[in-house]
């Protein structure tokens, strides 16, 4: 369990009234869906992340869904899982800024592990590029 000072600082960064949970319904799962997003989605790159984005016209007001794909070249399983956890946390904290009705596949290229803040900055840059590209 995290120390009280860490838990308090995380609460300070949250906006009141927003739901920061990350339920299964906000995760993109299934090989067919992920392959469709990878093949048909528009791509945005900000090293070490490649984002494939595919809008869902059948449900444009639904929350976005995300999947994270990380190559074995990123390191051993411990390293890949640590990177995946940080990216998932960065997305979870920024999910309210993501476009509605969009499926996002984040493909992680080999790199040294970054901090949570650095992953948030990269996701923010991808978000700005997505909104500007509309």
N, C-alpha and C positions, 0 to 999 in steps of 0.2 A: 504494500500500500504506500502511496506517495505521502511524503511529509505534508503537514497542514499548510506550510508556506507555499509549496508548489501547487497544491490544489487551489489555494486562494488566488494565486496569480493567474491560473487558468480561468477561473470564474471572472476575474476582472476583465479579461479580453473578450468575453462573450457579451453580445447585445441582449438585453433583457427581452423576453417574449419570443425569442426564436428557439426552434427545436434543433438541437445539435446532434441528435441521435443519427445513426447511420444504419437503418434497418435493411434487411435483405431486399426489399422492394426498390431500393436505390442503388442496388448493385446489378451490373450487367453480367448475366451468367448464361451459359449454354454456348457450345461451340458454334452453332449456326448463327446466333446473334452476333457473337464476337467477330466471326469471319465476315459477316455482312458489313459491320461497321468498318473493319479493316479494309475491305475491298472498295466499298462505295463511299465511305466518309471522306470529307475534306480534311486535309492534313495541315497541321501547324507544328512548327518545331522550335523548341528553345532548349538547347542542350542542358541536360542529358535526356530531356523528355520529347517524345513525339506524340502529339495528340491527334487521334482520328475522331472526327466529330460527324455524327449523322443525326439530322433532325427527324423527329417522328411526326409526320403530318397528321396521323390518325389520333394523336394525343398531345397537342401542342402546349397544354397547360400543366401537364404532369411534371413532377420533379425529374431532374436529369438522373441518368443512371451511369455508373462508371465501372470499368474493369481495369486492372493493372496487369501488364505483361512485362516480365523482367527476364532478361537473357541470362543463361548460366555463365556467360562471360563476365557478368558483374561481380562474380566471386562465389565463395562457398555458400551453402544454404543459409548459414547464420547471417552472413553479410547481405544476401538478397532479401531475407525476411526483415532485416532491420531497415533496409531501404524501402521496402514495400510498406512497412508500418508507418514510416515517416510520411510517405506520399499519401497514404490513406488518411492519416491524421490531418495533413495539410488540406486535403480535399474536404474532409469532414468540417473543418473550421471555416472553409470558404464556400460551402455548398449553396448558401443562400445567394451568392453572387453569380453562380453558374446559370447559363441560359436554360429556361424551362423546355421540356419536350425534346431534350437532346441526349443521345447516347454518346458516351465518351470512352474511348479506349486509350489508355496511357501506356505507351511502349517505352520502356526504360532502356537506354543505351548504356554500355559500360562506362563507369565513372567511379570516382571516390565518393564515399558517402558524404552527403551534405547535411546541414542542420535543417531543422524543421522550418525555420524562417526562410532559408534559401529555397527550399521546395515551394513554400508559399509564394515567394516572389516569382518563381518560374511559372507556377500555375496562374498567378495574376497576369503575367505577361501574355500567356496563352489565351486567357480570358479576354483581355483587351483586344488581341488580334482577332479573336472570334467575333466579338461584337462589332469591331470596325469592318470586318469582312462581310457583314450581312448585306 
